[in-house]
Amino acid sequence: MSRRFWRVFVIIAAIGFLGWAVSSLYVWLTAFNVPKPPGRPSYKASEVERLLNEGRIDEAIEAYESLPHLPLSDLSLRIAGIYERRGELRKALRIYACLRVFAGSGDEELRSIGERAKEGFERVRRLTGRP
């Protein structure tokens, strides 16, 4: 092969490598700077629990809905029960459906949560008339 071919090959490879390095650096620099959703404060599950215990149910539900993930605890079952009593059956059904998969878990606490979620799921499903 000619010298010219290798010179062009090295230049193209260097440009590709630089492009990869710059894009990787950009990803690393922006990955840890995830912006919060606008207008919604971020809460922790313990704060939702505190609001529920204080009887501030509307604020607790708003805080629960802003959590980044579904807590695997009695808190989710309590919120699903509130939705159920308020007639927001689809929201209750969604929470129960997510938690009922733990009914067969090896962990005793998760199994308990899963069993109660399974009962709640069946109850809400009967109320909605779904098979």
HELIX and SHEET records of a PDB file:
HELIX    1   1 ARG A    3  ALA A   31  1                                  29    
HELIX    2   2 ALA A   45  ASN A   53  1                                   9    
HELIX    3   3 ILE A   57  GLU A   65  1                                   9    
HELIX    4   4 ASP A   74  ARG A   86  1                                  13    
HELIX    5   5 LEU A   89  LEU A   99  1                                  11    
HELIX    6   6 ARG A  100  GLY A  104  5                                   5    
HELIX    7   7 GLU A  108  THR A  128  1                                  21    
END                                                                             
